[in-house]
Amino acid sequence: MANAWVGKASVTFVFVVPTQEGAEALRTFFEGHANFMGIKSHQHGPLKLAHYYISEGPEWVRDDEFFEGKWPEKTGRTVFTLNEIYDTEEGLHHHYIESAEFIPEFSELITAHKIDLRTFNQLKVIHSFGKKTNSRK
């Protein structure tokens, strides 16, 4: 279904984790976050969560080597992305308010494990492909 999410509000967090201990701590945090999202996210109406995912993989020394058909060398750091797409900006904004309880634990985790975090907030989806799905059935 082409362009199913066009116009929806998204946030993407990119975490670059320097140690395996930090990566394991973040995985544990994400388990709790996923449970929270399953309970708290709206399934209908203007605050609806349209899509949610967390991905994980190695950081590569040179991504451009993929274009040459090669597998690049790994840096030893782990990269995680957390992406949420809401039907409206208000849905994303509301989620931030509901998530305030996670801030102390989240901040401590980032600091303790020297995690590099980049946040890209309140972005508008301009192209999408695939079927529109929800993280729960």
PyMOL commands that place a pseudoatom at each C-alpha (Angstrom):
pseudoatom trace, name=CA, resn=MET, resi=1, chain=A, elem=C, hetatm=0, pos=[0.000, 0.000, 0.000]
pseudoatom trace, name=CA, resn=ALA, resi=2, chain=A, elem=C, hetatm=0, pos=[1.962, 2.973, -1.255]
pseudoatom trace, name=CA, resn=ASN, resi=3, chain=A, elem=C, hetatm=0, pos=[2.082, 6.118, 0.849]
pseudoatom trace, name=CA, resn=ALA, resi=4, chain=A, elem=C, hetatm=0, pos=[-0.037, 4.688, 3.692]
pseudoatom trace, name=CA, resn=TRP, resi=5, chain=A, elem=C, hetatm=0, pos=[1.863, 6.740, 6.285]
pseudoatom trace, name=CA, resn=VAL, resi=6, chain=A, elem=C, hetatm=0, pos=[2.316, 9.981, 4.346]
pseudoatom trace, name=CA, resn=GLY, resi=7, chain=A, elem=C, hetatm=0, pos=[1.592, 12.986, 6.558]
pseudoatom trace, name=CA, resn=LYS, resi=8, chain=A, elem=C, hetatm=0, pos=[1.937, 11.062, 9.807]
pseudoatom trace, name=CA, resn=ALA, resi=9, chain=A, elem=C, hetatm=0, pos=[4.251, 12.255, 12.604]
pseudoatom trace, name=CA, resn=SER, resi=10, chain=A, elem=C, hetatm=0, pos=[7.381, 10.286, 13.430]
pseudoatom trace, name=CA, resn=VAL, resi=11, chain=A, elem=C, hetatm=0, pos=[10.221, 10.242, 15.876]
pseudoatom trace, name=CA, resn=THR, resi=12, chain=A, elem=C, hetatm=0, pos=[13.443, 8.295, 15.457]
pseudoatom trace, name=CA, resn=PHE, resi=13, chain=A, elem=C, hetatm=0, pos=[16.025, 7.741, 18.157]
pseudoatom trace, name=CA, resn=VAL, resi=14, chain=A, elem=C, hetatm=0, pos=[19.452, 6.469, 17.085]
pseudoatom trace, name=CA, resn=PHE, resi=15, chain=A, elem=C, hetatm=0, pos=[21.620, 4.995, 19.829]
pseudoatom trace, name=CA, resn=VAL, resi=16, chain=A, elem=C, hetatm=0, pos=[25.291, 4.169, 19.271]
pseudoatom trace, name=CA, resn=VAL, resi=17, chain=A, elem=C, hetatm=0, pos=[26.437, 1.977, 22.143]
pseudoatom trace, name=CA, resn=PRO, resi=18, chain=A, elem=C, hetatm=0, pos=[30.174, 1.509, 22.738]
pseudoatom trace, name=CA, resn=THR, resi=19, chain=A, elem=C, hetatm=0, pos=[30.094, -1.649, 24.902]
pseudoatom trace, name=CA, resn=GLN, resi=20, chain=A, elem=C, hetatm=0, pos=[28.296, -4.987, 24.985]
pseudoatom trace, name=CA, resn=GLU, resi=21, chain=A, elem=C, hetatm=0, pos=[27.321, -4.268, 28.593]
pseudoatom trace, name=CA, resn=GLY, resi=22, chain=A, elem=C, hetatm=0, pos=[25.625, -1.065, 27.427]
pseudoatom trace, name=CA, resn=ALA, resi=23, chain=A, elem=C, hetatm=0, pos=[23.933, -2.885, 24.546]
pseudoatom trace, name=CA, resn=GLU, resi=24, chain=A, elem=C, hetatm=0, pos=[22.513, -5.469, 26.954]
pseudoatom trace, name=CA, resn=ALA, resi=25, chain=A, elem=C, hetatm=0, pos=[21.298, -2.727, 29.313]
pseudoatom trace, name=CA, resn=LEU, resi=26, chain=A, elem=C, hetatm=0, pos=[19.573, -0.984, 26.403]
pseudoatom trace, name=CA, resn=ARG, resi=27, chain=A, elem=C, hetatm=0, pos=[17.950, -4.250, 25.263]
pseudoatom trace, name=CA, resn=THR, resi=28, chain=A, elem=C, hetatm=0, pos=[16.543, -4.693, 28.773]
pseudoatom trace, name=CA, resn=PHE, resi=29, chain=A, elem=C, hetatm=0, pos=[15.266, -1.108, 28.773]
pseudoatom trace, name=CA, resn=PHE, resi=30, chain=A, elem=C, hetatm=0, pos=[13.611, -1.675, 25.385]
pseudoatom trace, name=CA, resn=GLU, resi=31, chain=A, elem=C, hetatm=0, pos=[11.765, -4.738, 26.709]
pseudoatom trace, name=CA, resn=GLY, resi=32, chain=A, elem=C, hetatm=0, pos=[10.130, -2.519, 29.326]
pseudoatom trace, name=CA, resn=HIS, resi=33, chain=A, elem=C, hetatm=0, pos=[9.493, 0.196, 26.766]
pseudoatom trace, name=CA, resn=ALA, resi=34, chain=A, elem=C, hetatm=0, pos=[7.827, -2.247, 24.373]
pseudoatom trace, name=CA, resn=ASN, resi=35, chain=A, elem=C, hetatm=0, pos=[5.560, -3.461, 27.188]
pseudoatom trace, name=CA, resn=PHE, resi=36, chain=A, elem=C, hetatm=0, pos=[4.734, 0.154, 28.050]
pseudoatom trace, name=CA, resn=MET, resi=37, chain=A, elem=C, hetatm=0, pos=[3.931, 0.890, 24.399]
pseudoatom trace, name=CA, resn=GLY, resi=38, chain=A, elem=C, hetatm=0, pos=[1.649, -2.161, 24.242]
pseudoatom trace, name=CA, resn=ILE, resi=39, chain=A, elem=C, hetatm=0, pos=[-0.322, -0.932, 27.222]
pseudoatom trace, name=CA, resn=LYS, resi=40, chain=A, elem=C, hetatm=0, pos=[-0.300, 2.847, 26.773]
pseudoatom trace, name=CA, resn=SER, resi=41, chain=A, elem=C, hetatm=0, pos=[-0.402, 3.488, 23.036]
pseudoatom trace, name=CA, resn=HIS, resi=42, chain=A, elem=C, hetatm=0, pos=[-3.721, 4.405, 21.485]
pseudoatom trace, name=CA, resn=GLN, resi=43, chain=A, elem=C, hetatm=0, pos=[-5.149, 2.030, 18.901]
pseudoatom trace, name=CA, resn=HIS, resi=44, chain=A, elem=C, hetatm=0, pos=[-7.823, 4.392, 17.609]
pseudoatom trace, name=CA, resn=GLY, resi=45, chain=A, elem=C, hetatm=0, pos=[-8.515, 8.078, 17.272]
pseudoatom trace, name=CA, resn=PRO, resi=46, chain=A, elem=C, hetatm=0, pos=[-6.266, 11.093, 16.753]
pseudoatom trace, name=CA, resn=LEU, resi=47, chain=A, elem=C, hetatm=0, pos=[-3.577, 9.874, 19.207]
pseudoatom trace, name=CA, resn=LYS, resi=48, chain=A, elem=C, hetatm=0, pos=[-3.206, 6.496, 17.449]
pseudoatom trace, name=CA, resn=LEU, resi=49, chain=A, elem=C, hetatm=0, pos=[0.197, 4.834, 17.188]
pseudoatom trace, name=CA, resn=ALA, resi=50, chain=A, elem=C, hetatm=0, pos=[0.417, 3.737, 13.538]
pseudoatom trace, name=CA, resn=HIS, resi=51, chain=A, elem=C, hetatm=0, pos=[3.748, 1.881, 13.680]
pseudoatom trace, name=CA, resn=TYR, resi=52, chain=A, elem=C, hetatm=0, pos=[6.509, 1.084, 16.159]
pseudoatom trace, name=CA, resn=TYR, resi=53, chain=A, elem=C, hetatm=0, pos=[9.784, -0.759, 15.825]
pseudoatom trace, name=CA, resn=ILE, resi=54, chain=A, elem=C, hetatm=0, pos=[13.211, -1.144, 17.358]
pseudoatom trace, name=CA, resn=SER, resi=55, chain=A, elem=C, hetatm=0, pos=[16.112, -2.388, 15.260]
pseudoatom trace, name=CA, resn=GLU, resi=56, chain=A, elem=C, hetatm=0, pos=[19.659, -3.384, 16.177]
pseudoatom trace, name=CA, resn=GLY, resi=57, chain=A, elem=C, hetatm=0, pos=[22.866, -4.102, 14.343]
pseudoatom trace, name=CA, resn=PRO, resi=58, chain=A, elem=C, hetatm=0, pos=[26.581, -3.411, 14.186]
pseudoatom trace, name=CA, resn=GLU, resi=59, chain=A, elem=C, hetatm=0, pos=[28.112, -0.070, 13.351]
pseudoatom trace, name=CA, resn=TRP, resi=60, chain=A, elem=C, hetatm=0, pos=[30.245, -0.293, 10.224]
pseudoatom trace, name=CA, resn=VAL, resi=61, chain=A, elem=C, hetatm=0, pos=[33.586, 1.397, 9.608]
pseudoatom trace, name=CA, resn=ARG, resi=62, chain=A, elem=C, hetatm=0, pos=[32.654, 2.306, 6.002]
pseudoatom trace, name=CA, resn=ASP, resi=63, chain=A, elem=C, hetatm=0, pos=[29.045, 1.960, 4.864]
pseudoatom trace, name=CA, resn=ASP, resi=64, chain=A, elem=C, hetatm=0, pos=[30.047, 2.802, 1.290]
pseudoatom trace, name=CA, resn=GLU, resi=65, chain=A, elem=C, hetatm=0, pos=[31.656, -0.637, 0.925]
pseudoatom trace, name=CA, resn=PHE, resi=66, chain=A, elem=C, hetatm=0, pos=[28.157, -2.138, 0.653]
pseudoatom trace, name=CA, resn=PHE, resi=67, chain=A, elem=C, hetatm=0, pos=[27.883, -0.419, -2.759]
pseudoatom trace, name=CA, resn=GLU, resi=68, chain=A, elem=C, hetatm=0, pos=[30.967, -2.350, -3.828]
pseudoatom trace, name=CA, resn=GLY, resi=69, chain=A, elem=C, hetatm=0, pos=[29.371, -5.658, -2.820]
pseudoatom trace, name=CA, resn=LYS, resi=70, chain=A, elem=C, hetatm=0, pos=[31.582, -5.982, 0.263]
pseudoatom trace, name=CA, resn=TRP, resi=71, chain=A, elem=C, hetatm=0, pos=[30.798, -6.456, 3.931]
pseudoatom trace, name=CA, resn=PRO, resi=72, chain=A, elem=C, hetatm=0, pos=[32.581, -3.645, 5.761]
pseudoatom trace, name=CA, resn=GLU, resi=73, chain=A, elem=C, hetatm=0, pos=[34.577, -4.034, 8.923]
pseudoatom trace, name=CA, resn=LYS, resi=74, chain=A, elem=C, hetatm=0, pos=[32.613, -3.573, 12.161]
pseudoatom trace, name=CA, resn=THR, resi=75, chain=A, elem=C, hetatm=0, pos=[33.596, -0.887, 14.664]
pseudoatom trace, name=CA, resn=GLY, resi=76, chain=A, elem=C, hetatm=0, pos=[32.609, -3.013, 17.680]
pseudoatom trace, name=CA, resn=ARG, resi=77, chain=A, elem=C, hetatm=0, pos=[29.818, -0.617, 18.618]
pseudoatom trace, name=CA, resn=THR, resi=78, chain=A, elem=C, hetatm=0, pos=[26.127, -1.515, 18.397]
pseudoatom trace, name=CA, resn=VAL, resi=79, chain=A, elem=C, hetatm=0, pos=[23.513, 0.727, 16.777]
pseudoatom trace, name=CA, resn=PHE, resi=80, chain=A, elem=C, hetatm=0, pos=[19.861, 0.696, 17.807]
pseudoatom trace, name=CA, resn=THR, resi=81, chain=A, elem=C, hetatm=0, pos=[17.014, 2.641, 16.254]
pseudoatom trace, name=CA, resn=LEU, resi=82, chain=A, elem=C, hetatm=0, pos=[13.655, 3.207, 17.852]
pseudoatom trace, name=CA, resn=ASN, resi=83, chain=A, elem=C, hetatm=0, pos=[11.019, 4.521, 15.477]
pseudoatom trace, name=CA, resn=GLU, resi=84, chain=A, elem=C, hetatm=0, pos=[7.447, 5.509, 16.259]
pseudoatom trace, name=CA, resn=ILE, resi=85, chain=A, elem=C, hetatm=0, pos=[4.858, 6.799, 13.791]
pseudoatom trace, name=CA, resn=TYR, resi=86, chain=A, elem=C, hetatm=0, pos=[1.640, 8.427, 14.974]
pseudoatom trace, name=CA, resn=ASP, resi=87, chain=A, elem=C, hetatm=0, pos=[-1.433, 9.427, 13.014]
pseudoatom trace, name=CA, resn=THR, resi=88, chain=A, elem=C, hetatm=0, pos=[-1.020, 13.020, 14.226]
pseudoatom trace, name=CA, resn=GLU, resi=89, chain=A, elem=C, hetatm=0, pos=[1.538, 15.356, 15.776]
pseudoatom trace, name=CA, resn=GLU, resi=90, chain=A, elem=C, hetatm=0, pos=[-0.725, 15.450, 18.835]
pseudoatom trace, name=CA, resn=GLY, resi=91, chain=A, elem=C, hetatm=0, pos=[-0.385, 11.679, 19.191]
pseudoatom trace, name=CA, resn=LEU, resi=92, chain=A, elem=C, hetatm=0, pos=[3.396, 11.928, 19.288]
pseudoatom trace, name=CA, resn=HIS, resi=93, chain=A, elem=C, hetatm=0, pos=[3.299, 14.909, 21.640]
pseudoatom trace, name=CA, resn=HIS, resi=94, chain=A, elem=C, hetatm=0, pos=[0.889, 13.063, 23.956]
pseudoatom trace, name=CA, resn=HIS, resi=95, chain=A, elem=C, hetatm=0, pos=[3.213, 10.060, 24.012]
pseudoatom trace, name=CA, resn=TYR, resi=96, chain=A, elem=C, hetatm=0, pos=[6.063, 12.247, 25.279]
pseudoatom trace, name=CA, resn=ILE, resi=97, chain=A, elem=C, hetatm=0, pos=[3.895, 13.398, 28.174]
pseudoatom trace, name=CA, resn=GLU, resi=98, chain=A, elem=C, hetatm=0, pos=[2.917, 9.817, 29.026]
pseudoatom trace, name=CA, resn=SER, resi=99, chain=A, elem=C, hetatm=0, pos=[6.563, 8.689, 28.786]
pseudoatom trace, name=CA, resn=ALA, resi=100, chain=A, elem=C, hetatm=0, pos=[7.866, 11.178, 31.348]
pseudoatom trace, name=CA, resn=GLU, resi=101, chain=A, elem=C, hetatm=0, pos=[8.113, 8.404, 33.939]
pseudoatom trace, name=CA, resn=PHE, resi=102, chain=A, elem=C, hetatm=0, pos=[10.915, 6.801, 31.883]
pseudoatom trace, name=CA, resn=ILE, resi=103, chain=A, elem=C, hetatm=0, pos=[13.137, 9.908, 31.762]
pseudoatom trace, name=CA, resn=PRO, resi=104, chain=A, elem=C, hetatm=0, pos=[15.199, 9.322, 34.960]
pseudoatom trace, name=CA, resn=GLU, resi=105, chain=A, elem=C, hetatm=0, pos=[15.960, 5.682, 34.091]
pseudoatom trace, name=CA, resn=PHE, resi=106, chain=A, elem=C, hetatm=0, pos=[16.564, 6.564, 30.448]
pseudoatom trace, name=CA, resn=SER, resi=107, chain=A, elem=C, hetatm=0, pos=[18.955, 9.425, 31.291]
pseudoatom trace, name=CA, resn=GLU, resi=108, chain=A, elem=C, hetatm=0, pos=[20.901, 7.295, 33.764]
pseudoatom trace, name=CA, resn=LEU, resi=109, chain=A, elem=C, hetatm=0, pos=[21.253, 4.506, 31.195]
pseudoatom trace, name=CA, resn=ILE, resi=110, chain=A, elem=C, hetatm=0, pos=[22.550, 6.898, 28.525]
pseudoatom trace, name=CA, resn=THR, resi=111, chain=A, elem=C, hetatm=0, pos=[25.032, 8.506, 30.919]
pseudoatom trace, name=CA, resn=ALA, resi=112, chain=A, elem=C, hetatm=0, pos=[26.237, 5.348, 32.662]
pseudoatom trace, name=CA, resn=HIS, resi=113, chain=A, elem=C, hetatm=0, pos=[27.001, 3.529, 29.408]
pseudoatom trace, name=CA, resn=LYS, resi=114, chain=A, elem=C, hetatm=0, pos=[28.282, 6.554, 27.447]
pseudoatom trace, name=CA, resn=ILE, resi=115, chain=A, elem=C, hetatm=0, pos=[25.664, 6.020, 24.752]
pseudoatom trace, name=CA, resn=ASP, resi=116, chain=A, elem=C, hetatm=0, pos=[25.625, 8.488, 21.876]
pseudoatom trace, name=CA, resn=LEU, resi=117, chain=A, elem=C, hetatm=0, pos=[21.975, 9.410, 21.251]
pseudoatom trace, name=CA, resn=ARG, resi=118, chain=A, elem=C, hetatm=0, pos=[20.512, 11.382, 18.355]
pseudoatom trace, name=CA, resn=THR, resi=119, chain=A, elem=C, hetatm=0, pos=[16.817, 12.231, 18.310]
pseudoatom trace, name=CA, resn=PHE, resi=120, chain=A, elem=C, hetatm=0, pos=[14.859, 13.268, 15.223]
pseudoatom trace, name=CA, resn=ASN, resi=121, chain=A, elem=C, hetatm=0, pos=[11.485, 14.468, 16.459]
pseudoatom trace, name=CA, resn=GLN, resi=122, chain=A, elem=C, hetatm=0, pos=[8.160, 15.534, 14.957]
pseudoatom trace, name=CA, resn=LEU, resi=123, chain=A, elem=C, hetatm=0, pos=[9.148, 14.592, 11.409]
pseudoatom trace, name=CA, resn=LYS, resi=124, chain=A, elem=C, hetatm=0, pos=[6.493, 14.206, 8.721]
pseudoatom trace, name=CA, resn=VAL, resi=125, chain=A, elem=C, hetatm=0, pos=[6.469, 11.045, 6.630]
pseudoatom trace, name=CA, resn=ILE, resi=126, chain=A, elem=C, hetatm=0, pos=[6.746, 12.108, 2.977]
pseudoatom trace, name=CA, resn=HIS, resi=127, chain=A, elem=C, hetatm=0, pos=[6.932, 8.666, 1.263]
pseudoatom trace, name=CA, resn=SER, resi=128, chain=A, elem=C, hetatm=0, pos=[6.086, 5.160, 2.416]
pseudoatom trace, name=CA, resn=PHE, resi=129, chain=A, elem=C, hetatm=0, pos=[5.716, 1.695, 0.919]
pseudoatom trace, name=CA, resn=GLY, resi=130, chain=A, elem=C, hetatm=0, pos=[4.362, -1.524, 2.321]
pseudoatom trace, name=CA, resn=LYS, resi=131, chain=A, elem=C, hetatm=0, pos=[1.262, -2.324, 4.248]
pseudoatom trace, name=CA, resn=LYS, resi=132, chain=A, elem=C, hetatm=0, pos=[0.030, -0.180, 7.098]
pseudoatom trace, name=CA, resn=THR, resi=133, chain=A, elem=C, hetatm=0, pos=[0.359, -2.298, 10.238]
pseudoatom trace, name=CA, resn=ASN, resi=134, chain=A, elem=C, hetatm=0, pos=[0.136, -1.970, 13.980]
pseudoatom trace, name=CA, resn=SER, resi=135, chain=A, elem=C, hetatm=0, pos=[2.534, -3.485, 16.512]
pseudoatom trace, name=CA, resn=ARG, resi=136, chain=A, elem=C, hetatm=0, pos=[-0.384, -5.298, 18.211]
pseudoatom trace, name=CA, resn=LYS, resi=137, chain=A, elem=C, hetatm=0, pos=[-3.114, -7.494, 16.807]
for i in range(1, 137): cmd.bond("trace and resi %d" % i, "trace and resi %d" % (i + 1))
show_as sticks, trace
zoom trace
